[in-house]
Amino acid sequence: MGGGREFAISLDGVRDKNVMQLKKLNTVLFPVRYNDKYYADALASGDFTKLAYYSDICVGSIACRLEKKEGGAIRVYIMTLGVLAPYRGLGIGTRLLNYVLDLCLKQNIQEIYLHVQTNNDDAINFYKKFGFEITETIKNYYTNIDPPDCFVLTKFITTSQANK
């Protein structure tokens, strides 16, 4: 390849045949064990759940759930977004999040949110760069991890906010 830092990042959908890769990533990335409903929701979300590959190695993922609000509007809940430690800082998490934000825009989904452990400054700062704001603090949200509290980070998407 030519000069500079050329590397191939590709995204792929999660299906029955590769859902084990998502399970393996989650085991390494997160202090929480996810149940069958998580994986059913991830599969049901279609394009809103993706695996990220760096030079054909599965190194990250984003898994979302689509939720119907009162009045029928859909919002997106980011269940997990993670990249293996050796591959952080290469733009993979940004690529995954931008993919989902673009999909929200195309499907006219105006709200996306997630929970973040209150001491996870890296994640909080990452999401704030994309316009997410802390909208709530929930005490004792997590069981078996310390601290058990989380922030809810929310972004409202309008057509004028695309890719900001």
KANORKA-V727605 format. One record per residue. N is the residue number from 0. SS is DSSP state (H for helix, E for strand, L for the rest). NEAR is the number of other C-alpha atoms within 12 Angstrom. Layout:
n: (N & N)
ss: (SS & SS)
near: (NEAR & NEAR)
This chain:
n: (0 & 1 & 2 & 3 & 4 & 5 & 6 & 7 & 8 & 9 & 10 & 11 & 12 & 13 & 14 & 15 & 16 & 17 & 18 & 19 & 20 & 21 & 22 & 23 & 24 & 25 & 26 & 27 & 28 & 29 & 30 & 31 & 32 & 33 & 34 & 35 & 36 & 37 & 38 & 39 & 40 & 41 & 42 & 43 & 44 & 45 & 46 & 47 & 48 & 49 & 50 & 51 & 52 & 53 & 54 & 55 & 56 & 57 & 58 & 59 & 60 & 61 & 62 & 63 & 64 & 65 & 66 & 67 & 68 & 69 & 70 & 71 & 72 & 73 & 74 & 75 & 76 & 77 & 78 & 79 & 80 & 81 & 82 & 83 & 84 & 85 & 86 & 87 & 88 & 89 & 90 & 91 & 92 & 93 & 94 & 95 & 96 & 97 & 98 & 99 & 100 & 101 & 102 & 103 & 104 & 105 & 106 & 107 & 108 & 109 & 110 & 111 & 112 & 113 & 114 & 115 & 116 & 117 & 118 & 119 & 120 & 121 & 122 & 123 & 124 & 125 & 126 & 127 & 128 & 129 & 130 & 131 & 132 & 133 & 134 & 135 & 136 & 137 & 138 & 139 & 140 & 141 & 142 & 143 & 144 & 145 & 146 & 147 & 148 & 149 & 150 & 151 & 152 & 153 & 154 & 155 & 156 & 157 & 158 & 159 & 160 & 161 & 162 & 163)
ss: (L & L & L & L & L & L & L & L & E & E & E & E & E & L & L & L & L & L & H & H & H & H & H & H & H & H & H & H & H & L & L & L & L & L & L & H & H & H & H & H & H & H & H & H & L & H & H & H & L & E & E & E & E & E & L & L & E & E & E & E & E & E & E & E & E & E & E & E & L & L & L & L & L & E & E & E & E & E & E & E & E & E & E & L & H & H & H & L & L & L & L & H & H & H & H & H & H & H & H & H & H & H & H & H & H & H & L & L & L & L & E & E & E & E & E & E & E & L & L & L & H & H & H & H & H & H & H & H & H & L & L & L & E & E & E & E & E & E & L & L & L & L & L & L & L & L & L & L & L & E & E & E & E & E & E & E & L & L & H & H & H & L & L & L)
near: (7 & 6 & 6 & 6 & 8 & 11 & 18 & 19 & 25 & 24 & 30 & 30 & 30 & 32 & 25 & 16 & 12 & 20 & 28 & 18 & 26 & 40 & 32 & 21 & 32 & 31 & 20 & 20 & 24 & 25 & 19 & 22 & 21 & 23 & 13 & 13 & 13 & 26 & 30 & 24 & 28 & 37 & 29 & 23 & 29 & 24 & 30 & 41 & 42 & 44 & 46 & 39 & 31 & 27 & 15 & 15 & 22 & 32 & 37 & 45 & 46 & 46 & 44 & 40 & 31 & 34 & 24 & 16 & 15 & 8 & 8 & 10 & 16 & 21 & 33 & 40 & 36 & 37 & 33 & 40 & 41 & 40 & 36 & 28 & 16 & 14 & 21 & 22 & 15 & 23 & 23 & 34 & 37 & 29 & 31 & 36 & 42 & 26 & 31 & 41 & 41 & 26 & 29 & 33 & 26 & 17 & 21 & 20 & 30 & 31 & 31 & 41 & 39 & 36 & 34 & 39 & 31 & 27 & 17 & 19 & 14 & 17 & 29 & 25 & 18 & 23 & 32 & 22 & 18 & 28 & 26 & 30 & 25 & 25 & 19 & 20 & 20 & 20 & 18 & 16 & 21 & 20 & 15 & 12 & 17 & 17 & 19 & 22 & 22 & 28 & 30 & 29 & 33 & 28 & 32 & 27 & 29 & 21 & 18 & 10 & 17 & 23 & 22 & 21)
